[in-house]
Amino acid sequence: MRRRSLVCFPTVIAAAGLFVAASDPRDEGRMPNLDVVPTWLNLAPLNSKALRGKVVLVNFWTYSCINSLRELPYMKAWAAKYGDKGLVVVGVHTPEFGFEKEQANVRTAVSALKIPYPIPIDSDHAIWNSFRNEYWPADYLIDGKGRIRYHHFGEGEYERAERVIQTLLKENGATGLDDNLVQISATGPEAPPSRTIGSPETYVGYARAENFRSREKMARDDRRVYSLPVKLRLNQWGFSGAWNAGAERSILDAAPGKIVFRFHGRDLHMVLGPAKDGKPVRFQVRLNGAPPGEHHGSDANADGSGEIREPRMYQLIRQTGPIEDAVFEIEFLDRGVAAYSFTFG
């Protein structure tokens, strides 16, 4: 099977054989051990023996992936609703980018996201590999006997997953279950995606960069001064200013510097990090040449201003009203910013 461990799974993915009927979830084999990593947040490490007799939901996620973030409201709601009925939610944090391997960054994210359930820090992909997992997000449901009974890759299919949870809990002897489905009302990056996404996840490091259209060719691991593209077609982007493009990220070598992107979607997010010395980086966002106003995201003000203080995903645009192709521009007013990727919603 082709490994796709470096891609956040797109929204609403369906493939033959991935889904099972909630009334009769099949046996897919024994759950691998989870105690192969030493560091867990919110709880001491759990092993198969400790989880025997519990229904377990293993959620593979990483904190800068928009697809993972949009699943979190369901993970939290299920943990709250079914925790006293025998469900244990385990959020296996397996990193995509280098900064997500740092425990301090994960701790900060888990606290900011108010995640209450246990989080094993899987920075070396030990649990990921034991499940032979390939995607973010990915969910596996395990019955009280330690057998995997259901899995799902990507966002969506929440009703089906919750019905499987209920089925496995009842098999395990749980009584008094509320058969109604959880009702989610999320805001910010955790809100459900729109139906108007016409732009793909786009990486700013040269290893996976596509549709780069600055007038200068992207230099690899070297400083180059770039000019904005003369014209951008949909999903094309470019730099201006002095940038050093690395495999995973591009770093602004001297301020100011810009990135522009012509996109189609309600939301635009960027994975960004501050300067290497930790100093915040100020930015200014524009949408179609003007401050975003009511179309600003949760990490930008109406006048387009904002700061990058920690490495994470930043929501910069959330449009209201009809969605059309738009030109996004972000100008960084301080050197050293690390730009990793764009995602949309």
C-alpha positions, 0 to 999 in steps of 0.5 A, spaced: 500 500 500 502 506 498 505 510 504 501 517 504 504 519 511 505 526 509 499 528 507 493 531 511 487 527 508 482 531 504 475 533 506 469 527 505 474 522 503 470 515 501 474 509 498 471 502 497 472 497 503 473 503 508 467 503 511 462 498 515 455 498 517 454 500 524 450 494 526 455 489 524 462 492 525 467 487 522 473 484 526 480 487 523 485 484 527 488 485 534 489 493 536 497 494 537 500 496 543 500 503 545 505 503 550 511 503 545 512 511 547 514 513 554 510 520 554 503 521 555 499 528 556 493 528 561 494 521 563 499 515 565 501 511 559 496 506 557 497 499 555 493 493 552 492 490 559 489 497 562 484 498 556 481 491 556 474 491 557 474 498 554 471 500 548 477 505 545 477 510 540 484 511 537 485 518 533 491 519 529 492 527 529 497 532 529 496 539 531 497 544 525 493 539 520 486 543 519 483 536 517 485 534 524 482 540 528 476 539 525 475 532 528 476 535 535 469 537 537 467 530 535 472 527 539 471 531 545 464 530 545 464 523 544 469 522 550 464 527 554 458 523 552 460 516 553 466 516 558 462 513 563 459 508 559 466 505 557 469 509 552 476 511 552 478 516 547 486 516 545 489 522 541 495 519 538 499 525 536 504 524 530 507 530 527 507 532 520 512 538 521 519 538 525 516 543 530 510 538 532 516 533 534 517 538 540 513 536 546 513 543 549 509 545 543 504 539 543 503 541 550 501 548 549 497 546 543 493 541 547 492 546 553 490 551 548 485 546 544 482 544 551 483 537 549 481 532 556 483 525 554 490 522 554 495 524 548 501 519 547 507 523 544 508 519 538 514 523 535 518 517 532 511 514 529 512 508 533 504 507 534 503 510 527 507 504 524 504 499 529 497 501 526 500 501 519 497 508 519 498 512 513 493 518 514 491 524 518 486 524 521 485 517 522 480 513 527 480 506 529 475 503 534 477 497 538 472 493 542 472 490 549 476 484 547 482 488 544 479 487 537 479 493 531 472 493 529 472 499 525 476 505 521 475 511 518 480 516 514 479 523 513 474 527 516 466 526 516 462 519 517 461 522 524 454 519 524 457 512 522 462 512 527 458 514 533 453 508 531 459 504 531 461 506 538 454 505 541 454 498 538 461 496 541 459 499 548 452 495 548 456 489 546 460 490 552 454 490 556 453 498 557 446 500 559 442 506 559 445 509 553 442 515 549 442 513 542 441 520 540 447 523 536 452 528 539 450 535 536 456 539 534 457 547 534 464 549 533 467 556 531 474 558 529 478 553 525 474 547 528 468 549 525 466 544 519 469 546 512 464 549 507 462 546 500 466 551 496 473 549 497 477 549 490 484 550 493 488 544 495 493 544 501 499 547 498 506 547 501 511 552 501 518 548 502 521 546 495 520 538 497 512 539 495 511 546 493 507 546 486 504 552 482 510 557 485 509 563 480 514 568 482 518 571 476 525 567 479 525 560 480 525 557 487 532 556 489 533 550 494 537 551 501 539 558 498 537 565 499 534 569 493 530 575 492 524 574 489 519 578 485 511 577 485 508 574 479 505 578 474 499 575 474 496 569 478 491 564 476 487 560 481 491 556 486 498 559 483 502 563 489 509 566 489 514 570 494 516 577 494 523 579 498 529 575 500 527 568 502 531 562 503 527 556 501 528 549 505 525 542 503 520 543 509 519 550 510 521 557 507 524 562 511 524 570 510 531 572 510 530 580 511 524 584 512 519 586 509 517 580 505 510 577 502 507 571 500 501 571 495 496 566 493 490 566 488 485 561 492 477 559 492 474 557 499 471 560 505 477 560 509 485 560 508 489 558 513 497 558 513 502 554 518 507 559 520 512 559 525 516 565 529 523 567 528 528 562 530 530 566 536 523 566 538 521 573 537 514 574 534 513 576 527 508 582 525 504 581 519 499 584 515 493 581 511 490 583 505 484 580 501 483 583 494 488 588 495 484 591 501 484 589 509 479 583 510 474 587 514 469 582 516 472 577 512 478 576 517 480 569 520 480 568 528 488 570 528 488 576 524 484 583 526 479 586 521 485 591 519 489 585 517 494 585 522 496 580 527 503 576 530 506 570 529 508 567 536 508 560 536 509 555 531 502 552 529 496 553 524 493 560 523 486 562 520 487 568 516 481 569 512 474 567 513 469 570 508 462 571 509 457 571 503 458 568 496 465 565 495 469 567 489 476 566 486 480 571 491 487 574 491 490 573 498 496 577 500 500 577 507 506 581 508 511 580 514 514 586 517 519 582 521 525 577 518 525 570 520 518 567 519 518 560 517 512 559 512 510 551 511 503 550 508 496 553 506 490 549 507 483 551 506 476 551 508 
